[in-house]
Amino acid sequence: MKRLRAVILGPSFGRHVHAVGLSRHPGFEIVGLAGSDPEKTRRIADELGIPEASGDWRRLIEQTHPDLVCIVTPVDLHHPMMLAALDAGAHVLCEKPTALNRYQAAEMRDHADRLGRVAAINHEFRFQPARRAALAHVKAGGIGRPRRGEIVGRYPVWPTGAARGMSWLSESKRGGGILGALGSHHTDCFRTFFGEPRSVVASVRVDQPMRGPSAGHPAGGRATADDACTLHYEFEGGVTGLIDLNATTPFRWERFEIHGEEASLRWEAPADRLWRTAPGREEEELEIPAELRLARRDGDHPLVPPFGVLISRLHEAITNQTPMEPSFDDAVAVQSALDAARASSSARAAVDVDVPHPVRRA
């Protein structure tokens, strides 16, 4: 198996998921790590056995000549980092949300296509066992014609002002907020079941604005990025979908429901079990096919197993030119839906989802 040289830009989430997943795949070798704090980045790199560490991501790319650049940074850095990585000859795996807006996302997609590089978006939630089993069940006609989806998420991120320090996650100009962080995943979920959303009515808001002190904000601050959102999508054929997220609760809970004319499916985090309910019948648990189950190791971040599936697909796409899924077309489509949600919230009205068309190579 060909080993690809990878660098990770961003030592926080990248340390817990990307570094773990890449190090366990025989087709990748992590050769560099970049972060805004050089000393902290060097310490983390030493702990992970990564040879190169830098506070300058551009210099790291120039020095290591990677085959793959993983972008795991605040959202406002995604666009310049991806364009630079592509120009340096690397393929790219970018975190979500993709960019600050759909036009940046489209430029990132089109630039990768012009240069013939593989561009992937880290929607690893696609490979959670219950979600994959539910999608297969729906496509096989197991609930009849789909008509409704509902996703409810509660997260103890900012339940009080002192719960978490002020950071880019609470700054709208840097792409923070729960809509991008998790609404992107959940919007992508609905797309896989129902196709592209046509329009959305949304409330994107700050329910608990106070943020605690941090290194960059010793006095704390007020959030400008959303910590709660409610989206109501309309899809082709009359299917509708509701996403309701709140990151100011004292507990974590996620529930996913897909309703059809004949039955409903539901699963909850960590998405290892799936239930089906039909009218007049008791709820039954459906068996997850063996090929969709994921092995979990004690101490791992819960997203390490589905991330492992994604990077296996990414390795195949880079080395064997197989189509990448999820692709950057998916990234642009999701970003376009998030843009429409924000526009709807500002206008207090339904807004159509406008997806920029790709500019393909001749």
N, C-alpha and C positions, 0 to 999 in steps of 0.2 A: 504494500500500500504506500502510495506517495505521501511523504510527510510535508505538510505545508507550514511555513513559518508565519506565526501570528503575533501581533502586538495588540495590547488592550489599552485603550485610551479611557481612563477613569478607574481608580482603584477601589471604589466603594462597593456598589452592586457588582461591578466587574470582578471583584475579588471573590465574592461568595457564590456566584453562578458561572460566569464566563470562564474564569481561571480554573475552576473545578471541572467543568464539563470538557473544556479543551484539553486539559492535562490527562483526562481519562480516555480520550479518543486517540487511537494509534496513528491517526492521520494528521495530527497537529502537534506542533512544537511551539510553545510560547517563548518568544525571544525578547520581548520588551514590554514594559509597563510605563505609562505616563500619567502624571497627576499634577494638580496645581501646587501641592506642597512637596518639594523635592525630597526632604528628609523623610517624611511619612511614606512617600512612594518608594524610596529606596528600602526602607524597613519592611514594607509589605512585600516588595519584590524578593528580598532575601528570605522571608518566611515561606514564600511560595516557590523558591528555587528558580526565579526568573532572572536571567543574566544581566539584562539591561534595564535601567530605570532612569527616568528623566522628568524634570519639571517643564520641559519644552517638547510638546507633542510633535511639532514639525521636525525638530532635530532628531527625535527618536525614529521617525519614519525614514528620514534621510540616512541615518546610520545603520539601521537594521535591514532595509530593503525587504519588507515583509510581503508574503503572498496574500495575507488577509489582515485587514484592520478592523478591530471590533470597537465601535464607538459607544461608550457607556458613560456619557457625560451629561451635564445639563443641556436642555434642549436647544438653547440658543447657539451652542457650539456644533451641533450636528451638521448643519449645512456647510460651513467652511471646512470642517474636518473631513467630511466625505468627499467633497470636490478635490481637496488636496491629496487624499489617499488614492483616489482614482487616477489623478494626474501622475502620481508616483508609481503607478503600475500595479496597485493592489486591488484585490476584490474587497468588498465591504459588507460587514454585518452591522446594522445600525439599530440602536435601541428605539423604542417608541416612547412618546409620540415622535413622529418622524422629524418634524421641523416646526418652525413658528407659524407656518401657514402652508396651504396647498401649493402655492407657486414655488416656494423653496423646495418642497417635496418633489414636484414635477421636474424641476431643474436637476435635482439629484438623480432621479430616475433616468432622465434623458441623457445626462452626461455619462452615466454608466453604460447605457446602451450604445452611445456613439463610440466609446472606447472599447467595447466588447468585454466589459468586466461583469462579473456576477455581483449583483446587489441584492441583499436580503434584509428583511425587517424582522426583528425578534418578537414575533407573535407566537412564542412558545406555548401559550395557553391552548393553541390548536391541538396539541398532542397530549393533553390530559385525557386519561382513559375514558371517563364517563362522557366527556364531550365528543370524542371520536366515535364511541359506541352509539351515542344518541344520534349523531349525524348519519351514521350508516343505517340505523333503524328507520329514520325519517326517509332517507333516500330509497329504502326498500319498501316504502309504503306502510310502515308499521303503525302510523297514527292517522292515516288518511291524508287529505290535503291539509298542509299547515295553514294556520290562520292567525296565530298570536305567539309572541315570545315575551317573557318577562325576566329581568335580571335585577335583583336587589342586593346591594352591597353595603355593609356597615363596617367601618374601619376605625380603630382607636389611634388615629394619627395626630389629630389636634383636638382632643376632647376638652382640654383646658389651655389657657395661655402658656402655662409652664410645661406642658406635655412635651413640646419639641421646640428647639431653638429656631429663630428666624434663619431661613436659607433660601436658595433659589427656588425650592419647591413651593414657596409662598409668594413668589414674584411673577406676575403675569408677563412682564417684559422678557423674562428668561424662559418662558414656556412651562412654568409650574402649574400645579393644580391637579385635582383628582380626576377631572374630565380627561386630561391627557394621559395621566398615569395609569388609570384603570378603565376609564370610559373608552379608550382606544381599543383595549383587548375585547371589551364587551360589544362594542360596535362591530369589530371584526367577527365576533361569534355570530351575531345576527346575519352578517353578510354570507357566512358559509351555509347557513340554513335557508335564507330567504332571498338571496341575491342582493343587488344594490339598493340602498334606500333612496326613495324619490324625494322625500321632504322630511322635515323635522320641526316639531314645536318643542322648545326647550326653556328651562330655567337653569342658568349657570350662575352660582352665587357663592358668597362667603357667609357662612352661618356663624362661625366663631372666629373673629378676626385677629385676636391677640396671639402673638408668637413670643416665645421666651428668648432670653439672651443667648447669643452664640459668639463665636470668635470674631466674626465679621460684624456683628450687631450686639455690642455689649449691653445695650439697654433694651434689647428685644425690638419688636416692631409690629406693624399692622400688615396683615396679608392683603395683597392685591390679586392673588390667584385664587381660584375657586377651591373650596373645601367640600362643596356639595353640588349636585346637579341632578336634574330630572329631564330625561329626553323621551319624546314619543315619536318614533319613526313610522313612516308609511312606506311600504314596499309595493312592488308590482303585484297585481292580482288581489289587492285588498288586504294583504297581510300587514299586521301592525306589530310594533315592538316597543316595550317600555324598559328603560334603564333608569334606576333610581339609586344614587350613590350618596353616602354621607360619611365623611371622614372625621366627624367630631363626636362620635359615639364612644362609650367606654368599653366596647366589646367588638370583636370581629366576627362577621357572619356573611356568607354569600349563598344565594339560592338562585338557581337557573331553572326556568320552566319553558317548555316548548309544547304548545297546544295545537292539536289537529282536530279534524272533524270526527275522528273515531276514538282518539285517546290522547293522553298527555304524558310527557316525560318530565322528570325533574332530577336534578342532582345538586349537591352542595359541595362547597370546598371541604377537603382537597380534591374533589372530583375523581374519587376512586370507585364510587358506587352509583348505580343508576336505577331509577324506579319508573314504572309505567302504571298508569291508572286509566281504566276505561269505564264508561257509564255502567252502573249497576254491578260493578265488580270491585273487589278489594284491591288495593295497591299491591303490585308484585315487583320484586327486585329482579332486574334483568342481569344475566351473567355477562360480564365483560369478557370478550374473546381473548384468548391467551396472547395473541399477537399484539393486542393493544395495551396490555398491562405493563406497568413500569415498576422496576425494582427500586426500592428506596434504601438508602444507607442512613444509619443513625447519625445525627448531627448535620446532615445535609440541609441546605435551603430547599424548601419544597419544589422550587422551580428547576432544580438541577436535573431530575429525570426527564421532564419534557424538553428541556434545553438540549439534552443529549440526542434526542430524536432530531431536533432541528439542525444541529451541527453535522450529524451524519448525512442529512440531505444536502447540506451546504458543501460538504466535502465531495459528494458525488457530482454536484453541479459544477464545481470548479475543476475537478479532475476528469470527469467524463462528459461534460457539457449536457447533463440532463437538466430539464427545466427545474428551476428553484421554486419551492412552495413552502412558505409564503414568499411572494415576489415583491418587487418594488411597485408594481401596479397595485397590489393590495395596500401598500403603504400610502400611496397617493389617494386611493379611494377612501381609506379610513380618515386621513387628514382632512379630506374634503368634507366628510360628514361632520367632523369636529368643528371645522370652520363654520359650517351651516348652523350647528347647534349654538355656537357663540353669537352668530348674527341674529338668530331667532330670539335668543334671550335678550339681546339689546333692543330689538325691534318689538318684542312682545307679540310676535306673529309667526306663522309658519313660513319657513324658508326652504326653497328647493336646494337640493344637493348638487353642486356644480363640480364635476371632476374634469380637470384639464386633460385634454387628449395627448397621448404620447407622440413625441417626435422621433420616429424610428429611423434607423440607418437605411440608406438607399440600397 
